[in-house]
Amino acid sequence: MEETPRGGIIELAVVLRFVDIATDALARAREEIDALNVYPVPDGDTGTNMYLTVSAARDAIREAAEGPGGDRDTALAAFSRGALLGARGNSGVILSEMLGAIARRISASTPQERNAQVMADALRRATEASYAAVGRPVEGTMLTVARAASEAAVSLASDPTVRARDVFTAAARAAREALARTPEQLQVLKDAGVVDAGGRGLSVILDAAETVLTGRRPVPVTSPIGRHAIPIPLTGGLPENDLSPDGPAYEVMYLLDATEAAIPTLRTTLDGLGDSLVVVGGDGLWNVHVHVDDVGAAIEAGIEAGRPHRVRVTHFAEQVADTRHGRGHQRDGRRIVAVAAGPGLRALFEEAGAVVVDGGPGRRPSTGQVLEAITSCGASEVVVLPNDPDSVRVAQIAGQMVENDPDLDGQVRVAVIPTQAQVQGLAALAVHEPGRTFEQDVLEMTATSRHARHGAVTIAARQAMTMAGPCEPGDVLGVIAGDFAVVGQDLDEVAGGVLGRLLAGGGELVTLVAGESADGLAERAAAWVDRHHPHVDVVVYDGGQERYPLLLSVE
């Protein structure tokens, strides 16, 4: 395999290759890492959390790289933000900070720097960032493994003849050696006979980097990946030690919109409430993780600092019991999981009984969010409506993870209906019938969604060439089945043009969903249908979605 050159800018293709291999390696090692998880609490989810964090980062960088203007630095910025937004658990949040530090260092590199120096410095900065992010660093964890890897990399990179491949080979080797010593540093690891789970996950990632630059691929098994196996005397499953009665009972996580000036006070407040504190981020967006007994106080601290959102609270005792005894042993019934692009659409889906995941243009949900919605709804049969082209693959990956999860033991069946638009999801949900067999219900919902011809009205953000001709910023664009089909200057005229094309093949029902900036457009579009197609019924909803003043469908 071709490696990163000795000098010059590190190419985006190399980064993409690393992200793919690291994600796949963590997917294979996920169950093994989960089984190692005894610190800071034995909740058995470290491997899953690290996988979901890297998976979210991969989705973000792939989307940015494939989109317009997808240059390396833009893609790296998306990678860093994707990791931050998708981070889960203590290990995932720390990992997101490390990945962000590496991405920023690569972006800041110049052609005059040797790639070996750039990557060694990136690993050093990642280690420093991870220690700084943790409220009370503990040795014998992934922090220790990161430091050993970065020190080995920096020491070797001082030699001007060394290449990037040599740096990562040394870093990966040092990480494995440090990982093997973690039971000597943490008594809880020694008692359980395991190495640190987060350190193991980090070692998998560094092995992936070595693979990209040397071509040596990990062995595709869940036992230690790579050519250097680390003895792990684990008999299988989660180690049988209970949560400490003196330890916090809850894990609290949230994203926080806040200024950098507000973070020191937030750290001090949360540090006084519990432990395992990690706060990472920057540029106004932070990911906060802490273990506490007082959930309300932890959230109130976030409110005082800024605007917390996507709040997640986990009760450790329930999580450990679920992991040990098999999640989903009392599952029953059928539920719908739907991605909604606005508050009005969320309300519509919820009123119809769906579990809603927030998403929409520019806010595609992560695999972890969809996975959590599927597993937490308590149903044995789940139908997922992604309602957006970019969310379909995310939903499919989440569905596969659920069906292949050994803890669920095949107790959950998941069907992803590849709905491409919000209005298709509404159409599918309208014919959902729990009394039918699972296969028949999925078939009817799929057929209905496909028969719903869909369109939209939006505003051009930049100059581009479309199927309907060139457009300039501020032009009104009419979308039909995902393609730009009308370019104009007037919202009403473009909406009428889209409706006319959708109704050209006939139809009995038109559904109009008004966006947050609709300003009466949906009502005027309904009047257009009444004038030109008086036999067609019209339904108008307030969707509140961004970017699209109007969504349309014809059934």
ZAKOL-971319 format. One record per residue (C-alpha): x, y, z; residue in three letters; residue number from 1. Coordinates in Angstrom, 1 decimal. Example, Ala and Ser with C-alpha at 12.3 -4.5 7.8 and 13.67 -1.06 7.14 Angstrom:
BEGIN
        X        Y        Z   residu   num
     12.3     -4.5      7.8      ALA     1
     13.7     -1.1      7.1      SER     2
END
This chain:
BEGIN
        X        Y        Z   residu   num
      0.0      0.0      0.0      MET     1
      1.3      3.5     -0.8      GLU     2
      2.2      5.4      2.3      GLU     3
      2.2      9.1      3.1      THR     4
      5.2     10.7      1.5      PRO     5
      8.3     11.8      3.4      ARG     6
      7.5     15.4      2.9      GLY     7
      4.7     17.6      1.6      GLY     8
      1.0     18.0      2.6      ILE     9
     -0.7     14.9      4.1      ILE    10
     -3.3     14.0      1.5      GLU    11
     -7.0     13.6      2.3      LEU    12
     -7.1     10.2      0.7      ALA    13
     -4.7      8.9      3.4      VAL    14
     -6.9     10.3      6.1      VAL    15
    -10.0      8.7      4.6      LEU    16
     -8.3      5.4      4.3      ARG    17
     -7.3      5.6      8.0      PHE    18
    -10.8      6.5      9.1      VAL    19
    -12.3      3.6      7.2      ASP    20
     -9.8      1.0      8.5      ILE    21
    -10.0      2.3     12.1      ALA    22
    -13.8      2.2     12.0      THR    23
    -13.9     -1.3     10.7      ASP    24
    -11.2     -2.4     13.2      ALA    25
    -13.2     -1.0     16.1      LEU    26
    -16.4     -2.7     14.8      ALA    27
    -14.6     -6.0     15.0      ARG    28
    -13.1     -5.4     18.4      ALA    29
    -16.2     -3.8     19.9      ARG    30
    -17.5     -6.8     21.8      GLU    31
    -14.0     -7.7     23.1      GLU    32
    -13.5     -4.1     24.4      ILE    33
    -16.9     -4.0     25.9      ASP    34
    -16.0     -7.2     27.8      ALA    35
    -12.9     -5.5     29.2      LEU    36
    -14.8     -2.5     30.6      ASN    37
    -14.5     -2.4     34.4      VAL    38
    -13.2      1.2     34.9      TYR    39
    -14.5      3.8     35.8      PRO    40
    -17.7      1.7     36.0      VAL    41
    -18.3     -1.8     34.7      PRO    42
    -21.0     -0.8     32.3      ASP    43
    -19.7     -2.8     29.3      GLY    44
    -20.0     -0.2     26.6      ASP    45
    -16.5      1.3     26.1      THR    46
    -16.0     -0.5     22.8      GLY    47
    -19.4      0.5     21.5      THR    48
    -18.9      4.1     22.5      ASN    49
    -15.5      4.4     20.8      MET    50
    -16.9      2.7     17.7      TYR    51
    -19.8      5.1     17.5      LEU    52
    -17.6      8.1     18.1      THR    53
    -15.2      7.1     15.2      VAL    54
    -18.2      6.1     13.0      SER    55
    -19.8      9.5     13.4      ALA    56
    -16.5     11.1     12.5      ALA    57
    -16.1      8.9      9.5      ARG    58
    -19.7      9.8      8.3      ASP    59
    -18.9     13.5      8.7      ALA    60
    -15.6     13.5      6.8      ILE    61
    -17.0     11.3      4.0      ARG    62
    -19.9     13.6      3.5      GLU    63
    -17.7     16.7      3.5      ALA    64
    -15.1     15.1      1.2      ALA    65
    -17.8     14.0     -1.3      GLU    66
    -19.7     17.3     -1.3      GLY    67
    -19.0     20.5     -3.2      PRO    68
    -15.8     22.2     -2.1      GLY    69
    -14.7     19.1     -0.3      GLY    70
    -11.0     20.1      0.2      ASP    71
     -8.8     18.5      2.9      ARG    72
     -9.1     21.1      5.6      ASP    73
    -12.9     21.4      5.2      THR    74
    -13.1     17.6      5.5      ALA    75
    -10.8     17.6      8.5      LEU    76
    -12.9     20.2     10.2      ALA    77
    -16.0     18.1      9.6      ALA    78
    -14.2     15.1     10.9      PHE    79
    -13.4     16.9     14.2      SER    80
    -16.9     18.2     14.6      ARG    81
    -18.4     14.8     13.7      GLY    82
    -16.4     13.2     16.5      ALA    83
    -17.4     15.8     19.0      LEU    84
    -21.1     15.5     18.1      LEU    85
    -21.1     11.7     18.0      GLY    86
    -19.0     11.1     21.1      ALA    87
    -20.5      8.7     23.6      ARG    88
    -19.4      7.8     27.1      GLY    89
    -16.3      8.8     29.0      ASN    90
    -13.9      7.0     26.5      SER    91
    -15.8      8.4     23.4      GLY    92
    -15.6     12.0     24.6      VAL    93
    -11.9     11.7     25.4      ILE    94
    -11.3     10.1     22.0      LEU    95
    -13.2     12.8     20.2      SER    96
    -10.8     15.4     21.7      GLU    97
     -7.8     13.4     20.6      MET    98
     -9.1     13.1     17.1      LEU    99
     -9.9     16.8     17.0      GLY   100
     -6.4     17.7     18.1      ALA   101
     -4.9     15.5     15.4      ILE   102
     -7.1     16.9     12.7      ALA   103
     -6.3     20.5     13.6      ARG   104
     -2.5     19.7     13.6      ARG   105
     -2.7     18.1     10.1      ILE   106
     -4.7     21.2      8.8      SER   107
     -2.0     23.5     10.2      ALA   108
      0.9     21.6      8.5      SER   109
      3.0     23.2      5.8      THR   110
      4.8     21.6      2.8      PRO   111
      8.1     22.4      4.5      GLN   112
      7.4     20.1      7.4      GLU   113
      8.3     16.4      7.3      ARG   114
      5.2     14.3      7.7      ASN   115
      6.9     12.3     10.4      ALA   116
      7.3     15.5     12.5      GLN   117
      3.7     16.5     11.8      VAL   118
      2.2     13.2     12.9      MET   119
      4.4     12.9     16.0      ALA   120
      3.4     16.4     17.0      ASP   121
     -0.2     15.6     16.3      ALA   122
      0.0     12.6     18.7      LEU   123
      1.7     14.8     21.3      ARG   124
     -1.1     17.4     21.1      ARG   125
     -3.7     14.7     21.2      ALA   126
     -2.3     13.4     24.4      THR   127
     -2.0     16.9     26.0      GLU   128
     -5.6     17.7     24.9      ALA   129
     -6.9     14.4     26.4      SER   130
     -5.2     15.1     29.8      TYR   131
     -6.5     18.7     29.8      ALA   132
    -10.0     17.5     29.1      ALA   133
    -10.3     15.1     32.0      VAL   134
    -11.1     16.6     35.4      GLY   135
     -8.9     14.2     37.4      ARG   136
     -6.6     12.2     35.2      PRO   137
     -5.9      8.6     36.3      VAL   138
     -3.0      6.5     35.1      GLU   139
     -3.5      3.0     33.9      GLY   140
     -6.2      4.3     31.4      THR   141
     -6.3      5.3     27.8      MET   142
     -4.5      8.5     28.8      LEU   143
     -1.5      6.5     29.8      THR   144
     -1.6      4.5     26.6      VAL   145
     -1.8      7.8     24.6      ALA   146
      1.1      9.3     26.4      ARG   147
      3.3      6.3     25.8      ALA   148
      2.4      6.3     22.1      ALA   149
      3.1     10.0     21.6      SER   150
      6.4     10.0     23.5      GLU   151
      7.6      7.1     21.3      ALA   152
      6.5      9.0     18.2      ALA   153
      8.2     12.3     19.2      VAL   154
     11.4     10.6     20.2      SER   155
     11.7      8.8     16.9      LEU   156
     10.6     11.8     14.7      ALA   157
     13.7     13.8     15.8      SER   158
     15.7     11.6     13.4      ASP   159
     15.5     13.4     10.0      PRO   160
     15.6     10.1      8.1      THR   161
     12.5      8.7      9.8      VAL   162
      9.2      8.5      7.8      ARG   163
      5.6      8.7      9.0      ALA   164
      5.2      4.9      8.7      ARG   165
      8.1      4.5     11.2      ASP   166
      6.5      7.0     13.6      VAL   167
      3.2      5.1     13.7      PHE   168
      4.8      1.7     13.9      THR   169
      6.7      3.0     17.0      ALA   170
      3.6      4.6     18.5      ALA   171
      1.4      1.5     18.0      ALA   172
      4.1     -0.7     19.5      ARG   173
      4.5      1.6     22.5      ALA   174
      0.7      1.7     23.0      ALA   175
      0.5     -2.1     23.1      ARG   176
      3.3     -2.3     25.6      GLU   177
      1.7      0.4     27.8      ALA   178
     -1.7     -1.3     27.5      LEU   179
     -0.2     -4.6     28.8      ALA   180
      1.1     -2.7     31.9      ARG   181
     -2.2     -1.0     32.8      THR   182
     -3.2     -3.8     35.3      PRO   183
     -0.1     -2.9     37.2      GLU   184
     -1.4      0.7     37.6      GLN   185
     -5.0      0.2     38.4      LEU   186
     -6.0     -2.3     41.1      GLN   187
     -9.5     -2.8     39.6      VAL   188
     -8.0     -4.0     36.4      LEU   189
     -5.6     -6.4     38.2      LYS   190
     -8.5     -7.8     40.2      ASP   191
    -10.6     -8.4     37.1      ALA   192
     -7.6     -9.8     35.1      GLY   193
     -8.1     -7.3     32.2      VAL   194
     -6.3     -4.5     30.5      VAL   195
     -7.9     -1.1     30.3      ASP   196
    -10.8     -1.1     27.8      ALA   197
    -10.3      2.5     26.6      GLY   198
     -6.5      1.9     26.2      GLY   199
     -7.4     -1.2     24.2      ARG   200
     -9.6      0.8     21.9      GLY   201
     -6.9      3.4     21.4      LEU   202
     -4.4      0.6     20.5      SER   203
     -6.8     -0.7     17.9      VAL   204
     -6.9      2.8     16.3      ILE   205
     -3.1      3.2     16.3      LEU   206
     -2.8     -0.3     14.8      ASP   207
     -5.2      1.0     12.1      ALA   208
     -2.9      4.0     11.4      ALA   209
      0.1      1.6     11.1      GLU   210
     -1.9     -0.5      8.7      THR   211
     -2.6      2.5      6.4      VAL   212
      1.1      3.4      6.1      LEU   213
      2.6     -0.1      6.0      THR   214
     -0.1     -2.3      4.4      GLY   215
     -0.1     -4.8      7.2      ARG   216
     -3.7     -5.4      8.0      ARG   217
     -5.2     -6.6     11.4      PRO   218
     -6.4    -10.2     11.8      VAL   219
    -10.2    -10.1     11.3      PRO   220
    -11.1    -11.5     14.7      VAL   221
    -12.3    -10.0     18.0      THR   222
     -9.3    -11.2     20.0      SER   223
     -6.5     -8.6     20.1      PRO   224
     -6.1     -7.2     16.6      ILE   225
     -2.8     -7.1     14.8      GLY   226
      0.3     -9.1     14.9      ARG   227
      1.0     -8.5     18.6      HIS   228
     -1.5    -10.3     20.8      ALA   229
     -1.9     -9.1     24.4      ILE   230
     -2.9    -11.8     26.9      PRO   231
     -6.2    -11.0     28.4      ILE   232
     -7.2    -13.6     31.0      PRO   233
    -10.9    -13.0     30.6      LEU   234
    -13.4    -15.9     30.7      THR   235
    -16.0    -14.1     28.7      GLY   236
    -18.7    -11.5     29.3      GLY   237
    -18.7     -8.6     31.7      LEU   238
    -16.5     -9.1     34.8      PRO   239
    -18.6     -9.9     37.8      GLU   240
    -17.9     -6.9     40.0      ASN   241
    -20.6     -4.6     41.1      ASP   242
    -20.7     -0.8     41.0      LEU   243
    -19.2      0.8     44.1      SER   244
    -21.9      1.8     46.6      PRO   245
    -20.0      5.0     47.1      ASP   246
    -19.8      5.9     43.4      GLY   247
    -22.1      8.1     41.5      PRO   248
    -25.3      6.4     40.1      ALA   249
    -25.8      8.3     36.9      TYR   250
    -23.9      9.2     33.8      GLU   251
    -24.9     12.6     32.4      VAL   252
    -23.9     13.8     28.9      MET   253
    -25.0     16.8     26.9      TYR   254
    -23.9     19.1     24.1      LEU   255
    -23.4     22.6     25.3      LEU   256
    -23.6     25.9     23.4      ASP   257
    -21.4     28.2     25.5      ALA   258
    -18.5     30.6     25.4      THR   259
    -15.0     29.5     26.3      GLU   260
    -15.1     31.9     29.3      ALA   261
    -18.0     29.9     30.8      ALA   262
    -16.2     26.5     30.8      ILE   263
    -13.8     26.9     33.8      PRO   264
    -16.7     27.6     36.1      THR   265
    -18.7     24.7     34.6      LEU   266
    -15.7     22.4     35.2      ARG   267
    -15.4     23.5     38.8      THR   268
    -19.1     23.0     39.5      THR   269
    -19.3     19.6     37.9      LEU   270
    -16.1     18.4     39.5      ASP   271
    -17.7     19.1     42.9      GLY   272
    -20.8     17.1     41.9      LEU   273
    -19.2     13.9     40.9      GLY   274
    -16.3     12.2     39.0      ASP   275
    -15.2     11.0     35.5      SER   276
    -15.6     14.6     34.4      LEU   277
    -14.6     15.3     30.7      VAL   278
    -15.4     18.6     28.9      VAL   279
    -14.2     18.9     25.3      VAL   280
    -14.8     21.1     22.3      GLY   281
    -14.4     24.7     21.4      GLY   282
    -15.7     27.5     19.1      ASP   283
    -18.9     27.7     21.1      GLY   284
    -19.8     24.0     21.1      LEU   285
    -18.8     21.6     23.9      TRP   286
    -19.4     17.9     24.8      ASN   287
    -19.9     17.4     28.5      VAL   288
    -19.6     14.1     30.4      HIS   289
    -19.8     13.5     34.1      VAL   290
    -20.8     10.8     36.6      HIS   291
    -23.1     12.2     39.4      VAL   292
    -25.9     11.4     41.8      ASP   293
    -27.7     14.7     41.3      ASP   294
    -28.7     14.7     37.7      VAL   295
    -30.6     17.9     38.0      GLY   296
    -27.7     19.8     39.4      ALA   297
    -25.4     18.6     36.5      ALA   298
    -27.9     19.9     34.0      ILE   299
    -28.5     23.1     35.8      GLU   300
    -24.8     23.8     35.7      ALA   301
    -25.0     23.5     32.0      GLY   302
    -27.9     25.9     31.8      ILE   303
    -25.9     28.4     33.9      GLU   304
    -23.0     28.1     31.4      ALA   305
    -25.0     28.2     28.2      GLY   306
    -27.6     26.1     26.3      ARG   307
    -27.4     22.3     26.9      PRO   308
    -29.1     20.1     24.4      HIS   309
    -29.1     16.4     23.4      ARG   310
    -29.1     15.5     27.1      VAL   311
    -28.5     11.8     27.8      ARG   312
    -28.8     10.3     31.3      VAL   313
    -27.9      6.7     32.0      THR   314
    -28.6      4.9     35.3      HIS   315
    -25.5      2.6     35.8      PHE   316
    -27.3     -0.1     37.8      ALA   317
    -29.9     -0.6     35.0      GLU   318
    -27.2     -0.5     32.3      GLN   319
    -25.1     -3.1     34.0      VAL   320
    -28.0     -5.4     34.6      ALA   321
    -29.1     -5.1     31.0      ASP   322
    -25.6     -5.9     29.7      THR   323
    -25.2     -8.9     32.0      ARG   324
    -28.6    -10.4     31.5      HIS   325
    -29.2     -9.5     27.9      GLY   326
    -30.9     -6.3     26.8      ARG   327
    -34.4     -6.6     25.5      GLY   328
    -35.5     -9.8     27.4      HIS   329
    -38.9     -8.2     28.0      GLN   330
    -39.3     -6.7     24.5      ARG   331
    -42.6     -6.8     22.8      ASP   332
    -44.7     -5.1     20.2      GLY   333
    -43.8     -2.9     17.2      ARG   334
    -42.5      0.7     17.1      ARG   335
    -41.7      3.2     14.4      ILE   336
    -38.5      5.3     14.6      VAL   337
    -38.6      8.4     12.4      ALA   338
    -36.1     11.1     11.7      VAL   339
    -37.8     14.5     11.9      ALA   340
    -36.4     17.8     10.3      ALA   341
    -38.3     20.3     12.4      GLY   342
    -40.4     20.8     15.6      PRO   343
    -43.7     20.6     13.7      GLY   344
    -42.7     17.4     12.0      LEU   345
    -41.5     16.0     15.3      ARG   346
    -44.9     16.6     16.7      ALA   347
    -46.6     15.0     13.7      LEU   348
    -44.5     11.8     14.0      PHE   349
    -44.9     11.7     17.8      GLU   350
    -48.7     12.1     17.6      GLU   351
    -48.7      9.1     15.2      ALA   352
    -46.8      7.1     17.9      GLY   353
    -43.3      7.2     16.5      ALA   354
    -40.1      7.5     18.4      VAL   355
    -38.4     10.6     16.9      VAL   356
    -34.7     11.3     16.2      VAL   357
    -34.0     14.9     15.3      ASP   358
    -32.3     15.4     11.9      GLY   359
    -32.8     17.2      8.6      GLY   360
    -30.6     19.0      6.1      PRO   361
    -27.2     19.7      7.6      GLY   362
    -28.1     17.9     10.8      ARG   363
    -28.0     14.3      9.9      ARG   364
    -28.4     12.1     13.0      PRO   365
    -25.4      9.9     14.0      SER   366
    -25.5      6.1     13.9      THR   367
    -25.5      6.2     17.7      GLY   368
    -28.6      8.4     17.9      GLN   369
    -30.6      6.0     15.7      VAL   370
    -29.2      3.0     17.5      LEU   371
    -30.2      4.4     20.8      GLU   372
    -33.7      5.1     19.6      ALA   373
    -34.1      1.5     18.3      ILE   374
    -32.7     -0.2     21.4      THR   375
    -34.5      2.1     24.0      SER   376
    -38.0      1.9     22.5      CYS   377
    -38.5     -1.6     24.1      GLY   378
    -40.1     -3.2     21.0      ALA   379
    -39.2     -6.5     19.4      SER   380
    -40.0     -5.2     15.9      GLU   381
    -38.8     -1.8     14.8      VAL   382
    -39.4      0.0     11.5      VAL   383
    -37.1      2.9     10.8      VAL   384
    -38.0      5.9      8.6      LEU   385
    -34.9      7.9      7.8      PRO   386
    -36.8     10.5      5.7      ASN   387
    -33.6     11.9      4.2      ASP   388
    -31.2     10.4      1.6      PRO   389
    -28.1     11.0      3.8      ASP   390
    -29.8      9.3      6.8      SER   391
    -30.7      6.1      5.0      VAL   392
    -27.2      4.6      5.3      ARG   393
    -27.0      5.7      9.0      VAL   394
    -30.2      3.9      9.7      ALA   395
    -29.1      0.8      7.9      GLN   396
    -25.9      0.6      9.9      ILE   397
    -27.8      1.0     13.1      ALA   398
    -30.2     -1.7     12.2      GLY   399
    -27.5     -4.1     11.4      GLN   400
    -25.8     -3.4     14.7      MET   401
    -29.0     -4.2     16.6      VAL   402
    -29.7     -7.4     14.7      GLU   403
    -26.1     -8.6     15.2      ASN   404
    -25.8     -7.6     18.8      ASP   405
    -25.2    -10.7     20.9      PRO   406
    -26.7     -9.1     24.0      ASP   407
    -30.0     -8.8     22.2      LEU   408
    -29.7    -12.4     20.9      ASP   409
    -31.8    -11.8     17.9      GLY   410
    -34.8    -10.5     19.9      GLN   411
    -35.2     -7.4     17.8      VAL   412
    -36.1     -7.3     14.2      ARG   413
    -35.3     -4.1     12.3      VAL   414
    -36.6     -3.0      8.9      ALA   415
    -35.3      0.3      7.3      VAL   416
    -37.7      1.7      4.8      ILE   417
    -35.5      4.0      2.6      PRO   418
    -37.7      7.1      2.7      THR   419
    -35.9      9.9      0.9      GLN   420
    -38.1     12.8      2.2      ALA   421
    -40.1     13.8      5.3      GLN   422
    -43.4     13.6      3.4      VAL   423
    -42.6     10.0      2.3      GLN   424
    -42.2      9.2      6.0      GLY   425
    -45.5     10.8      6.8      LEU   426
    -47.2      8.8      4.0      ALA   427
    -45.7      5.5      5.3      ALA   428
    -46.7      6.2      8.9      LEU   429
    -50.2      6.9      7.8      ALA   430
    -50.7      3.3      6.6      VAL   431
    -48.8      1.7      9.5      HIS   432
    -51.0     -1.0     11.1      GLU   433
    -49.6     -2.9     14.1      PRO   434
    -52.2     -5.6     13.7      GLY   435
    -50.6     -6.8     10.5      ARG   436
    -47.7     -9.2     10.4      THR   437
    -44.3     -7.4     10.5      PHE   438
    -43.5     -8.3      6.8      GLU   439
    -46.9     -7.2      5.6      GLN   440
    -46.8     -3.9      7.5      ASP   441
    -43.3     -3.1      6.2      VAL   442
    -44.4     -4.0      2.6      LEU   443
    -47.5     -1.7      2.8      GLU   444
    -45.5      1.2      4.3      MET   445
    -42.7      0.8      1.7      THR   446
    -45.2      0.7     -1.2      ALA   447
    -47.0      3.8      0.1      THR   448
    -43.8      5.8      0.6      SER   449
    -42.6      4.9     -2.9      ARG   450
    -45.9      6.0     -4.5      HIS   451
    -45.7      9.4     -2.8      ALA   452
    -44.2     11.7     -5.4      ARG   453
    -42.3     14.3     -3.4      HIS   454
    -40.9     17.8     -4.0      GLY   455
    -39.7     20.9     -2.2      ALA   456
    -39.0     24.6     -2.5      VAL   457
    -35.7     26.0     -1.2      THR   458
    -33.4     29.0     -1.7      ILE   459
    -30.1     28.7     -3.5      ALA   460
    -27.1     29.4     -1.2      ALA   461
    -24.5     29.6     -3.9      ARG   462
    -23.9     29.8     -7.6      GLN   463
    -24.3     26.4     -9.3      ALA   464
    -25.4     24.5    -12.4      MET   465
    -28.6     22.5    -11.9      THR   466
    -30.7     20.2    -14.1      MET   467
    -33.0     23.2    -14.7      ALA   468
    -30.1     25.5    -15.6      GLY   469
    -27.8     27.9    -13.7      PRO   470
    -28.8     29.5    -10.4      CYS   471
    -27.4     32.4     -8.4      GLU   472
    -27.5     32.9     -4.6      PRO   473
    -31.0     33.9     -3.6      GLY   474
    -32.8     32.2     -6.5      ASP   475
    -35.8     30.0     -5.7      VAL   476
    -35.3     26.3     -6.5      LEU   477
    -38.0     23.7     -7.0      GLY   478
    -37.0     20.2     -6.1      VAL   479
    -38.6     17.1     -7.5      ILE   480
    -37.6     13.6     -6.2      ALA   481
    -34.3     15.1     -5.0      GLY   482
    -33.3     16.9     -8.2      ASP   483
    -33.5     20.6     -8.9      PHE   484
    -36.2     20.9    -11.6      ALA   485
    -37.3     24.6    -11.4      VAL   486
    -35.3     27.8    -11.1      VAL   487
    -37.1     31.1    -10.5      GLY   488
    -37.4     34.3     -8.6      GLN   489
    -40.8     34.0     -6.9      ASP   490
    -41.7     31.4     -4.2      LEU   491
    -45.3     31.1     -5.3      ASP   492
    -44.4     30.6     -9.0      GLU   493
    -41.8     27.9     -8.2      VAL   494
    -44.2     26.1     -5.8      ALA   495
    -46.9     26.1     -8.5      GLY   496
    -44.4     24.8    -11.0      GLY   497
    -43.4     21.9     -8.7      VAL   498
    -47.1     21.1     -7.9      LEU   499
    -48.0     21.2    -11.6      GLY   500
    -45.3     18.6    -12.4      ARG   501
    -46.1     16.4     -9.5      LEU   502
    -49.9     16.4    -10.4      LEU   503
    -49.3     15.9    -14.1      ALA   504
    -49.5     12.2    -13.5      GLY   505
    -52.7     12.5    -11.4      GLY   506
    -53.2     12.3     -7.7      GLY   507
    -55.8     12.2     -5.0      GLU   508
    -54.1     13.9     -2.0      LEU   509
    -51.5     16.7     -1.8      VAL   510
    -49.6     17.1      1.5      THR   511
    -47.9     20.5      2.1      LEU   512
    -45.5     21.0      5.0      VAL   513
    -44.6     24.6      5.8      ALA   514
    -41.0     25.4      6.9      GLY   515
    -39.9     27.9      9.6      GLU   516
    -39.6     30.7      7.0      SER   517
    -42.7     29.8      5.0      ALA   518
    -44.6     33.1      5.5      ASP   519
    -47.9     31.7      4.2      GLY   520
    -46.4     29.9      1.3      LEU   521
    -48.2     26.6      2.2      ALA   522
    -51.6     28.2      2.3      GLU   523
    -51.0     29.9     -1.1      ARG   524
    -49.9     26.6     -2.5      ALA   525
    -53.1     25.0     -1.2      ALA   526
    -55.1     27.7     -2.9      ALA   527
    -53.2     27.0     -6.2      TRP   528
    -54.2     23.3     -6.0      VAL   529
    -57.9     24.3     -5.3      ASP   530
    -57.9     26.5     -8.4      ARG   531
    -56.1     24.1    -10.8      HIS   532
    -57.1     20.7     -9.4      HIS   533
    -60.3     21.2     -7.5      PRO   534
    -60.9     17.4     -7.2      HIS   535
    -57.6     16.9     -5.3      VAL   536
    -57.7     17.0     -1.5      ASP   537
    -55.1     19.1      0.3      VAL   538
    -53.6     18.8      3.8      VAL   539
    -51.4     21.5      5.3      VAL   540
    -49.0     20.9      8.2      TYR   541
    -46.7     23.2     10.1      ASP   542
    -43.3     21.4      9.9      GLY   543
    -40.9     24.1     11.1      GLY   544
    -38.1     22.6      9.1      GLN   545
    -35.0     24.7      8.2      GLU   546
    -33.8     25.6      4.7      ARG   547
    -37.0     24.4      2.9      TYR   548
    -39.9     26.8      3.1      PRO   549
    -42.2     24.1      1.6      LEU   550
    -42.2     20.3      1.4      LEU   551
    -44.7     18.7     -0.9      LEU   552
    -46.0     15.2     -1.8      SER   553
    -48.7     13.8     -4.1      VAL   554
    -50.4     10.5     -3.4      GLU   555
END
